[in-house]
Structure formats: structure tokens, C-alpha cells
Amino acid sequence: MNKQSIKVACSNCNLRELCMPVGLSDHDLTKLDELVATRRKVKRGTNLFNNGDKFTSLYAIRTGFFKTALATEDGRDQVTGFQMAGEIIGLDGIVNDHHTCDAIALEDAEVCVMPFDRIEEISREVTALQTHVHKIMSREIVREHGVMLLLGSMRAEERVAAFLLNLVQRLHARGFSQSELVLRMTREEIGSYLGLKLETVSRTFSKFVEEGIVEVKQRHLRILNTQALQNLVNNQASCSNG
């Protein structure tokens, strides 16, 4: 019975290998059955958690798209990241036992709620789970370093190119197209994340369209020349190394 329910909860989920350890024994799978306490639906525009909320759980995004953001002193939202299905959200709360940002659904979403005390308890028996959580945290640190590099040294075109390549790469890992995507976030949110003004983001998209690099129809975006985007990012990388 237990094993059957984990199959329904995780093993049959096409995102399982993205948010759970792979290669587990039947015994370990049975233990992981106790991990997901519940599934929670989050309506578009509503918060999964708020800055200052007590940290209790990590959330595996099952469907939908989120942004994490901080309110700046002048009342604006500073976007700190975008998260999609198969990714874990809520890691910011581990350090001080409370969340340090808001997590807002950019479309109707569903998350698997994994209480952190349960993760710690099961990790003692299923060491692969502990390793997996450490890898996720490490990936988050690497991602933040990447963003700092992006904001510290790249021109607007390079930032937008890197952003689009990263987004399409993550979507491709989830079985989506390597060249087409629907932007769940607004130009303004992209600008906030990349440290660019709205007009700069719009102008950069227009330039990419004129140069035949991308095709844009409202929020639907098709990359026509991946190499051109890669060249922009690689040029930057070689400049900073030189």
C-alpha cells in the first residue's frame, strides 16, 4: 500500500528525477512516501509564503511558475529569481527559521509540501535525500553567483541573452522545446531581476527581433538564432577572462 502511494505521489510524476534523488531502493521509496505532507494549490498572483513567515517546509513545484521578490525601501518589488515545475522553493528559510522573501505564483500552480523536520528525520535513514538537499542548496548558491556576475559585468544585451538561454535550458530539461517558450513574467519583472529598466528590456527585445535572433508574439517567444545569443554571452565571458 505504502509503495503504491509513493508511485502515485512521486514515481509516476514526470518531474520526479528533477526534485527527488534517483536510484533509490524499494525501502527508501517507502520512506519517501512519508515526505510529502500534502499538495497545495496556489492561485496566480497569490503568495506561497511571505518575507518574515516562519519557515516550516520546502516546496516542490509540481505545476506552474513562481517569482521570488523582496520589497525595497522605496516600496518597489526587487525580483530575486524565477522558479518552475520540478524546482524546489523555500530554501531561503533554512538559515534563520523564517523566510527572507515573498514567493508569488505567476500562474495557477500546485506545490508538494515537504515539512523540513520530516526531511531531516527521513534523511537520517535515507542518506541520498540529505545529499540531494545539499546539492539543491549548492545549486542555489552557484545560481546566485551567476546572477551577481551577470549584474556586475554584463551589458543589457548580454544580460537578456543569458536570461533567455538559461530559461530555455531549464524548460528543455523538463521536456519542453529548446527554442520556444511562453514568458510567464512581464518585461518589468525581467528588468527587475536583471537590474535593467523596463524600456531597456523592451528595446533589447526589439533589437533581437530586428536582427532575426528571436520572434516575439505577446508573451510567446521563439529563438531563431541560438548561436547569436550564445555568442553574446561567450564574448562577455572571454572579455572578463582576458
N, C-alpha and C positions, 0 to 999 in steps of 0.2 A: 504493500500500500504506500509506504513512505517513498519507495523508489519510483513508483508510478507518479506520485505528486511532483517529485523533482523533475521528472520528464516533462510534465505539463508546465511547470514553472520556469525551468531553465533549459533543459536539454533540447526541447523542441523549438526553442526561441532561436531565430537565425542570427541573433546578436550575441549568443551565449559566449562564443570564443573571444568576443571583444571585451566583455566585462566580467568574465569568470575564468579561473585557472583552467587549463586544458589538461587532458591525460589523467584524470582522477580515477581512483578505484571505485567500485560499487559502494564500499563502506564510506568513502569520503563524499560521494554523491549524496548518500543518505544523510550525512551530517549537514551538508549544504542545504538540504531540504528545510532545515530549521532557520536558515539565514534570512530569507525574505519574509518579513512580518506581514506585509500587505502590499497591495498596489494602490497607487493614489493617482487620481485624475487631476490635472491642473489646467484650468481654462486659460485660453490666450489672454495675455495682459495681466494675469494674476501672479502672485508671488508664491514660490515653493517654500522659501524661507526669507527672512529679513535680516539685515545687519543688526547685530545685538541679540538675536534669538539664541536661546540655549541650544547647544549642539547635542543632538541625540543620535542622529542617523546619517549614513551615506545614502545616496540615491542613484540607482542605475536608471538611466533614461531609456525607457522602452520604446516610446514613440514621441515625436515632437522635437522642438528646438528651444533652447533657453539662451538668455544672456545673463551674465553676472555684471553687476554695476555697483558703484559707490556714489553717494551724494557728495558733491564737492561743497566747499564752504559757501560758494555763491549760489548753491541750490541746483546746480546742473547735475545730470547723471554722467558719471565717467564710466564708460563700458570697459570692463576688465577682461572679458572673454565671451566666447560663444560656444555652447555645448550641444551636441546632437546625440541621437539614439546610439546606444552602445557605450556611451561615456559615463563616467562616474562624476557626480557633482556633490559638493558639500565638504570637500577636503579642507577648506579654509577654516572649518570649525574645530579641527583636531587640536590645534596649538593651545588655545585659551578657553576651550569648552564653550565658546559661543561663536556664532557666525560673524564674519567681518565684511560681508557684502550682501546685497539682495540678489536673489535668483528669480528671474521673471520669464514666464513662458512666452515665446514669440509666436506660438501657435498652440492649439489644443494639444496637450501632451499627457503621457502616462509614465509614472516612475515606479520602480520597485523600491520599497522602503526597507533598508537594511540597518537595524539598530546597531550602533557601534559596539555596545557592550557584548552583543551577540557575536559580532565579527571577532572581537578579541577572545571570547570564550571558545569559539569553534577553531580559531587559529591555533590554539594550544594543541589541538588534536590533528588538525589538517594544516600542516606547515606550509603547504602550497598556497593556501589562502593568504597567510601572513606575507609570504614572498610577493604575492600578486598585489596586495595593498601597497607594499613598499615600492613596487615597480610603478604603480599608478601615481604615487606621490612623487617619485623621482621624475617621471614623465612631465608632471605638472611644473616642477622646478625648471627642467630643461626648456619647457614651453615659455615660461616667464622670462628666462634669459634670452630666448629668441626674440620675444616681444621687445625687450629692452634694447637689444641690438638694432631691431627694426626702427624703433623710435629714436634711437641715439644717432644713427648714421645714414639712414636711407632717405632719398628724395621721395616726393609724393608718388611718382610713377612706380618706383621700386617697391614702396610700401603696399600699394594696391595690388601690384603683380604678385608679391609674396603672399598676400592675404588670399587672393583668388586661387593660387596654386595649392596653398595649404588646405583650403576649404574643399576643393575638388578632390584632392588626395584622400582626405578623411572620408568623404562621401563614397569614393571609389572602393575604399576598404569595406564599406557596408553594402557593396553590390550595385551601387549607382553608376551612372555614366561617368567617364573620365573627362567629358568635355561639356556636359550640360548640367545646369543646376538652377534651382529656384532660390533666390536670395530671400531668406526669411527675415533678414534685418533691413532696416532703412538705410539710405545713404548717410543720414545723420549719425546713426549708430555705428556704421563702419568708420566714419570720420572720428567719432569719439574714441573708438578703440585704437585707431591708427595715429591719433594725435594730429588730425587734419580737419580743416574747416569743411563744412558741407559743400561750399562752392568748389573747393579744390577737388573733392571726391567726384563731384558731378563732372567737372572739367576733365579730370583724368579718364573717367569712363568714356566721355565723348571723344577724347583723343584716341583711346584704344579702338573705338568704333570706326573712326575716320581712317585709322591705319590698318583696318581689317583684322585686328587682333581678336576682338570679341564682337558678338552680336547681342544687342540688348532689346528685349521687348518687355517693358514694365519691369517686373522682378525676375523674369526668365532670362537667364544669361547663357550664351553658348560661346565656348572658347574655340576660335577658328585657328589660332596660331599659338599653340602651347609653347613652342620653341622661343617665340618672341618674348613671352612672359619670363621664361627661364633665363633668357639672355640678359634681360633687365636685372634680374636678381643675381645672376652669376657675375655680371660686370661689377656690381656693387661689392660682392664678396671678394673678387680679385683685387679691387681697389683697396679694400680695408686690410687685405693681407700684404699689400705691396708697400 
